Amino acid sequence: MPHLETPPRKVPFSALINALLGGFMNQFGWAFFSFSLIFVWIFALDVIVSDIQFSGPLLTGQAIIETVQATSSTENKSRVYAYNFHFQHEGKAYQARAFKTGQTEPLGTQVPIEFKAENPNIARISQSGFRASTFGHGVLFVLLFPIAGLLLIVQGLFMGLKIWKLLVQGQLLQVPLSEKQDTGTAVKINGNTYPVYKLVFEYTVQGQKYQTVLKTHEVERLLDEPEETLLYLPENPRVAFPVDAIPGHFSINEGVFVCQNPARSPLLLLLPLFSGLFISLMVLSRI
């Protein structure tokens, strides 16, 4: 297992982007997170905003139902109705809207309400069955999807930071493949199914044996040569990663890691930027 000479190494910005965002898990996490924000916008955002608006002390009063309208939304196969009501507070008239699923209440019905003292326009019917948002709290389960996406993103970022540190500080080492196992799982990309394999690389540093394990569907990249170039941290040889498995397809030229597809780096920023823009739009739409 020959150690390769490792001169002072320069790592371009494209390498950082590919390391942090280029992994399959990271990209899938960002795609899943971005897509799930649509459902948060449609179903859960009003519930979250309503809970925030009606937090803290509330005043109580009585209101009169003015109009009732059937919305286009349903909950448990029952139509959701919008109730416009009006009331007075300190000699001023106010209007607000509440929602209820199922049977409608007659016009002119007097109902109990709660409202913010500093802004009586924020009001809701406090009678059982009514709420301030189109859907009830049951729709908050959609938050599980962006949370799952964030967990994948965080896991991918930790892996990206590990790869980035290896690119900057890692020692190069040539090692053969020790073991290849079919995991029984597969990934589907662009309509094609690829089996996922577990690859084990064993190596020796200062007389101590180590191994690094990689699960990947891109086996050909790592088995195209008798020995694979491995990066490991001299201060902690257990931290290692095959160069050919680093997102972005890197080669080393005179001590510089060169990304073979530099145009890919800006594209990797699209999903994070889209997610940030979408979240900003959701916040601004409720201000």
Phi, psi and omega per residue, in radians:
M1 nan 1.466 -3.088
P2 -1.235 2.400 3.017
H3 -1.466 2.348 3.112
L4 -1.571 2.590 3.105
E5 -1.108 2.327 -3.108
T6 -2.080 1.626 3.123
P7 -1.279 2.944 3.027
P8 -0.904 2.240 -2.911
R9 -1.961 2.384 3.037
K10 -1.797 2.340 -3.138
V11 -2.107 2.022 -3.096
P12 -1.217 2.863 -3.131
F13 -1.075 -0.591 3.127
S14 -1.067 -0.543 3.106
A15 -1.182 -0.676 3.107
L16 -1.086 -0.811 -3.126
I17 -1.087 -0.787 3.141
N18 -1.133 -0.682 -3.141
A19 -1.151 -0.771 -3.061
L20 -1.360 -0.615 -2.980
L21 -2.091 -0.159 -2.961
G22 -1.497 -0.216 -3.112
G23 -1.174 2.666 -3.117
F24 -1.044 -0.786 -3.127
M25 -1.090 -0.708 -3.135
N26 -1.150 -0.814 -3.137
Q27 -1.143 -0.706 3.080
F28 -1.111 -0.702 3.118
G29 -1.078 -0.787 3.123
W30 -1.141 -0.698 3.121
A31 -1.121 -0.778 -3.139
F32 -1.135 -0.752 3.130
F33 -1.105 -0.814 -3.112
S34 -1.095 -0.786 -3.116
F35 -1.142 -0.688 -3.102
S36 -1.199 -0.384 3.104
L37 -1.094 -0.479 3.097
I38 -1.057 -0.764 -3.126
F39 -1.244 -0.569 3.061
V40 -1.100 -0.760 3.135
W41 -1.054 -0.834 -3.019
I42 -1.246 -0.772 -2.952
F43 -1.848 -0.773 -2.908
A44 -1.720 -0.394 -2.998
L45 -1.073 -0.761 -3.135
D46 -1.084 -0.631 3.134
V47 -1.161 -0.763 -3.140
I48 -1.113 -0.815 -3.140
V49 -1.091 -0.706 3.139
S50 -1.088 -0.756 3.125
D51 -1.095 -0.656 3.117
I52 -1.194 -0.783 -3.099
Q53 -1.083 -0.662 -3.045
F54 -1.717 0.262 3.022
S55 -1.337 2.704 -3.134
G56 1.529 -3.068 -3.096
P57 -1.174 2.481 3.136
L58 -2.243 2.581 2.996
L59 -1.599 2.717 3.136
T60 -2.027 2.788 3.133
G61 -3.006 -2.906 3.125
Q62 -2.160 2.524 3.130
A63 -2.381 2.877 3.124
I64 -2.013 2.263 3.075
I65 -1.231 2.157 -3.054
E66 -1.715 -0.844 3.114
T67 -2.457 2.717 3.076
V68 -2.284 2.247 -3.124
Q69 -2.284 2.401 3.042
A70 -1.365 2.248 3.101
T71 -1.531 3.054 3.094
S72 -1.481 0.006 -3.067
S73 -1.700 2.638 3.055
T74 -2.278 2.698 3.093
E75 -2.411 2.106 -3.042
N76 0.932 0.753 3.093
K77 1.157 0.221 3.075
S78 -1.932 2.480 -3.109
R79 -1.199 2.460 3.058
V80 -1.652 2.274 -3.126
Y81 -1.925 2.513 3.088
A82 -1.782 2.259 -3.128
Y83 -1.964 2.021 3.021
N84 -1.605 2.221 -3.101
F85 -2.309 2.754 3.112
H86 -2.280 2.691 -3.133
F87 -2.739 2.982 3.118
Q88 -2.139 2.531 3.088
H89 -2.537 2.120 -3.128
E90 0.935 0.754 3.047
G91 1.398 0.033 3.125
K92 -1.967 2.538 -3.133
A93 -1.613 2.446 3.131
Y94 -2.337 2.696 3.067
Q95 -2.270 2.603 3.090
A96 -2.710 3.134 -3.085
R97 -2.356 2.467 3.046
A98 -2.284 2.948 -3.075
F99 -2.305 2.666 3.112
K100 -2.674 2.511 3.115
T101 -1.671 2.368 3.047
G102 1.674 -2.559 -2.997
Q103 -0.972 2.418 -3.103
T104 -1.499 2.717 3.028
E105 -1.636 2.522 -3.119
P106 -1.171 2.667 3.092
L107 -1.111 2.581 3.124
G108 1.460 -0.031 3.125
T109 -1.190 2.375 3.077
Q110 -1.546 2.280 -3.067
V111 -2.302 2.629 3.082
P112 -1.349 2.558 -3.118
I113 -2.354 2.861 2.983
E114 -2.227 2.533 3.133
F115 -2.699 2.820 3.140
K116 -1.407 2.317 -3.120
A117 -1.120 -0.670 -3.111
E118 -1.377 -0.262 3.135
N119 -2.672 1.460 -3.082
P120 -1.085 -0.240 3.070
N121 -1.139 -0.384 3.037
I122 -1.529 1.653 -3.047
A123 -2.428 2.690 3.095
R124 -2.557 2.703 3.049
I125 -1.382 2.180 -3.065
S126 -1.573 -0.021 3.124
Q127 -1.179 2.549 -3.107
S128 -0.966 2.362 3.124
G129 1.744 -0.370 3.136
F130 -1.619 2.739 3.104
R131 -2.674 2.894 -3.106
A132 -1.574 -0.202 -3.130
S133 -2.008 2.776 -3.115
T134 -1.015 -0.750 -3.129
F135 -1.943 2.761 3.105
G136 -1.467 -3.088 -3.069
H137 -1.161 -0.260 3.125
G138 -1.055 -0.449 -3.107
V139 -1.320 -0.145 -3.131
L140 -1.160 -0.142 3.082
F141 -1.087 -0.378 3.136
V142 -1.144 -0.299 3.095
L143 -1.165 -0.337 3.117
L144 -1.103 -0.528 -3.090
F145 -1.220 -0.896 3.071
P146 -1.131 -0.530 3.084
I147 -1.114 -0.741 3.097
A148 -1.084 -0.720 3.096
G149 -1.082 -0.717 3.129
L150 -1.127 -0.654 3.107
L151 -1.098 -0.700 3.091
L152 -1.153 -0.689 3.137
I153 -1.112 -0.804 -3.139
V154 -1.079 -0.751 3.117
Q155 -1.086 -0.716 3.112
G156 -1.172 -0.625 3.126
L157 -1.185 -0.681 3.079
F158 -1.075 -0.735 3.085
M159 -1.136 -0.686 3.118
G160 -1.101 -0.719 3.106
L161 -1.132 -0.645 3.083
K162 -1.097 -0.791 -3.139
I163 -1.135 -0.703 3.137
W164 -1.068 -0.760 3.122
K165 -1.123 -0.670 3.092
L166 -1.141 -0.681 3.125
L167 -1.094 -0.645 -3.078
V168 -1.454 -0.748 -2.963
Q169 -1.990 -0.194 -2.973
G170 -1.208 2.607 3.041
Q171 -1.643 2.480 -3.135
L172 -1.580 2.493 -3.105
L173 -2.609 2.404 3.097
Q174 -1.660 2.141 -3.114
V175 -2.371 2.563 3.049
P176 -1.484 2.834 3.047
L177 -1.267 2.261 -3.126
S178 -1.632 -0.603 -3.038
E179 -2.727 2.493 3.082
K180 -2.347 2.148 -3.119
Q181 -2.274 2.432 3.023
D182 -1.374 2.149 -3.102
T183 -1.371 -0.210 -3.090
G184 1.432 0.044 3.096
T185 -1.964 2.934 -3.125
A186 -2.638 2.780 3.036
V187 -2.089 2.597 -3.139
K188 -1.992 2.098 -3.108
I189 -2.261 2.151 3.133
N190 0.914 0.705 3.096
G191 1.444 -0.100 -3.139
N192 -1.826 2.472 -3.130
T193 -1.815 2.275 -3.117
Y194 -2.157 2.195 3.083
P195 -1.200 2.573 3.125
V196 -1.751 2.264 -3.124
Y197 -1.998 2.655 3.015
K198 -1.752 2.080 -3.134
L199 -1.938 2.301 -3.126
V200 -2.044 2.213 3.079
F201 -2.033 2.171 3.096
E202 -1.860 2.462 -3.093
Y203 -2.623 2.818 -3.105
T204 -2.141 2.269 3.096
V205 -2.226 2.065 3.141
Q206 0.911 0.778 3.080
G207 1.398 -0.089 -3.133
Q208 -1.775 2.303 -3.133
K209 -1.542 2.437 3.102
Y210 -2.379 2.938 3.011
Q211 -2.580 2.601 3.047
T212 -2.195 2.455 -3.057
V213 -2.023 2.373 -3.136
L214 -2.334 2.319 3.020
K215 -1.878 2.163 -3.043
T216 -2.684 2.711 3.013
H217 -1.748 -0.112 -3.139
E218 -1.713 1.093 -3.042
V219 -1.171 -0.622 -3.052
E220 -1.041 -0.610 -3.134
R221 -1.106 -0.529 -3.047
L222 -1.730 -0.126 -3.113
L223 -2.088 0.335 -3.107
D224 -1.450 -0.118 3.124
E225 -2.382 2.732 3.141
P226 -1.040 -0.596 3.124
E227 -2.239 2.545 -3.122
E228 -1.798 2.436 3.065
T229 -1.376 2.172 -3.073
L230 -2.027 2.494 2.996
L231 -1.836 2.301 3.057
Y232 -2.424 2.720 3.130
L233 -1.489 2.146 3.142
P234 -1.026 -0.625 -3.125
E235 -1.370 -0.279 3.105
N236 -2.607 1.413 -3.041
P237 -1.057 -0.253 3.092
R238 -1.159 -0.426 3.120
V239 -1.494 1.912 -3.079
A240 -2.611 2.780 -3.121
F241 -2.789 2.391 3.098
P242 -1.197 2.372 -3.118
V243 -1.084 -0.703 -3.095
D244 -1.206 -0.229 3.123
A245 -1.639 -0.127 3.132
I246 -1.182 2.240 3.130
P247 -0.979 2.379 3.118
G248 1.866 -0.159 3.101
H249 0.993 1.524 -3.067
F250 -1.761 2.630 2.935
S251 -2.294 2.795 -3.123
I252 -1.910 2.167 -3.124
N253 -2.262 1.874 3.132
E254 0.945 0.818 3.072
G255 1.401 0.088 -3.134
V256 -2.007 2.248 3.025
F257 -1.333 2.120 -3.095
V258 -1.920 2.152 3.085
C259 -1.362 2.146 -3.080
Q260 -1.299 -0.206 3.107
N261 -2.368 1.227 -3.062
P262 -1.126 -0.442 3.141
A263 -1.170 -0.251 -3.132
R264 -1.283 -0.484 -3.046
S265 -1.036 -0.872 3.117
P266 -1.080 -0.558 -3.133
L267 -1.170 -0.546 -3.136
L268 -1.158 -0.362 -3.132
L269 -1.447 -0.198 -3.027
L270 -1.105 -0.832 -3.102
L271 -1.139 -0.791 3.053
P272 -1.056 -0.710 3.121
L273 -1.150 -0.706 3.103
F274 -1.089 -0.756 3.134
S275 -1.080 -0.769 3.117
G276 -1.095 -0.726 3.116
L277 -1.133 -0.742 -3.128
F278 -1.101 -0.772 3.115
I279 -1.106 -0.701 3.110
S280 -1.088 -0.715 3.120
L281 -1.138 -0.682 3.119
M282 -1.101 -0.746 -3.139
V283 -1.157 -0.817 -3.114
L284 -1.135 -0.545 -3.131
S285 -1.209 -0.292 -3.107
R286 -1.946 0.066 3.099
I287 -1.462 nan nan
